[in-house]
Amino acid sequence: MNSKIELKPYSKEDIYFFVKAVFSIILYFVLAYGMVVIFSSESISPSLQSAIIFYAILLLLAIFIRMGYYIGYLKGNAVKVTSAQFPDIAEIVSRQSELLELNKVPDVYIIQSGGLLNALTTNFFGTNYIVLFSEMVESAYEQDKKVLEFIIGHELGHIKHRHMLKRMLLLPSGIIPFLNAAYSRACEYTCDNIGYTLCPEGAKNGLLLMASGRLLFKNVNVPEFINQNQTEAGFWKWFAEKLSSHPNLTKRIARLKDHIKSAPVKPSAVLDPLPDDDYTRFMPRNIKDN
């Protein structure tokens, strides 16, 4: 009996993607029309046209070099995860990539991060990379290995949903205030769902680790932390989140709290409908196929 995970993104991700796509298409059209006008107009001097082409190429080259530099830095300074180097982590990545039906297992690197507890995903010329910050990996080894599985699953979710490619293609919509951040937060919720489905045991501690650090996260009173959504409410808390690429951790944990003690998947191809106010209707489901 084979199993696969049916992925359904967090509802607002599709909404924000549609809005970004509409604005980006409009802006691409405006840009293309503007370029046609500039290069067909006799009032625009050839020197100005050449300058526009030169600076456009220069900008693209700068972006390319910056991305290439980062990947080159990883390859020369970070520790690449392989079957001979941290094989337990390599096994997690390979197993979860297979469950998500990725075409290729991404390259994974561990890098010293100056104490930061995080991970990230990037892409360069069609190759996906996951970067695990060493402090987070150390914490998982010392405290809870399931945390690492949840975080890796979260990062693989970005690859599965091609978030990096979508953001690049929809770059023009970044001129719309708050839209990029809103879309990014929705993507994070989607990837939390995926990480939770792949490793529910590591979800709570994985998020708490980023909130309180490697030594204190197991001592956090979770209900009290979640309650900060109400007790610490106010304009500046709201405003800070609207500018952030990630949702508040109090919200991310609150979305999981009702499911921590229950199975994240249902072994049936027929799923019962969930109430409208139950966020888990957006969770990926584990479908068993005979």
BELZIUR-V758489 format. One record per residue. PSI is psi in whole degrees, 0 to 359 (* if undefined). Layout:
psi=PSI
psi=PSI
//
This chain:
psi=120
psi=149
psi=147
psi=160
psi=122
psi=120
psi=127
psi=119
psi=158
psi=138
psi=316
psi=342
psi=314
psi=322
psi=310
psi=325
psi=317
psi=316
psi=315
psi=320
psi=317
psi=311
psi=320
psi=318
psi=317
psi=314
psi=323
psi=319
psi=317
psi=317
psi=315
psi=319
psi=318
psi=320
psi=321
psi=317
psi=314
psi=315
psi=355
psi=353
psi=132
psi=345
psi=347
psi=122
psi=149
psi=327
psi=322
psi=319
psi=317
psi=321
psi=320
psi=314
psi=316
psi=312
psi=331
psi=315
psi=320
psi=320
psi=314
psi=321
psi=321
psi=318
psi=315
psi=315
psi=320
psi=316
psi=316
psi=323
psi=316
psi=317
psi=320
psi=321
psi=318
psi=313
psi=334
psi=346
psi=335
psi=163
psi=119
psi=132
psi=124
psi=182
psi=343
psi=352
psi=109
psi=60
psi=332
psi=321
psi=319
psi=323
psi=320
psi=312
psi=316
psi=315
psi=315
psi=325
psi=322
psi=318
psi=324
psi=359
psi=44
psi=146
psi=329
psi=140
psi=127
psi=157
psi=137
psi=134
psi=146
psi=128
psi=143
psi=132
psi=11
psi=29
psi=353
psi=140
psi=95
psi=179
psi=161
psi=164
psi=138
psi=172
psi=140
psi=116
psi=45
psi=355
psi=129
psi=142
psi=137
psi=129
psi=119
psi=123
psi=134
psi=324
psi=322
psi=318
psi=317
psi=317
psi=319
psi=318
psi=321
psi=324
psi=307
psi=104
psi=335
psi=334
psi=317
psi=320
psi=318
psi=314
psi=319
psi=318
psi=320
psi=313
psi=323
psi=332
psi=322
psi=321
psi=316
psi=318
psi=6
psi=44
psi=323
psi=317
psi=318
psi=317
psi=324
psi=315
psi=329
psi=23
psi=321
psi=330
psi=354
psi=345
psi=347
psi=118
psi=134
psi=348
psi=315
psi=316
psi=319
psi=317
psi=318
psi=319
psi=320
psi=320
psi=323
psi=321
psi=317
psi=315
psi=331
psi=318
psi=315
psi=315
psi=322
psi=319
psi=320
psi=328
psi=80
psi=331
psi=337
psi=359
psi=307
psi=309
psi=329
psi=320
psi=322
psi=327
psi=320
psi=339
psi=319
psi=357
psi=170
psi=335
psi=336
psi=346
psi=330
psi=348
psi=1
psi=134
psi=102
psi=311
psi=322
psi=322
psi=316
psi=325
psi=343
psi=340
psi=328
psi=315
psi=333
psi=24
psi=157
psi=173
psi=312
psi=327
psi=316
psi=315
psi=318
psi=321
psi=322
psi=336
psi=353
psi=149
psi=348
psi=143
psi=160
psi=140
psi=329
psi=322
psi=320
psi=321
psi=324
psi=325
psi=339
psi=343
psi=324
psi=351
psi=359
psi=323
psi=0
psi=160
psi=140
psi=352
psi=160
psi=121
psi=62
psi=144
psi=345
psi=114
psi=132
psi=143
psi=147
psi=153
psi=153
psi=332
psi=10
psi=110
psi=339
psi=352
psi=345
psi=1
psi=146
psi=150
psi=146
psi=111
psi=127
psi=120
psi=128
psi=*
//
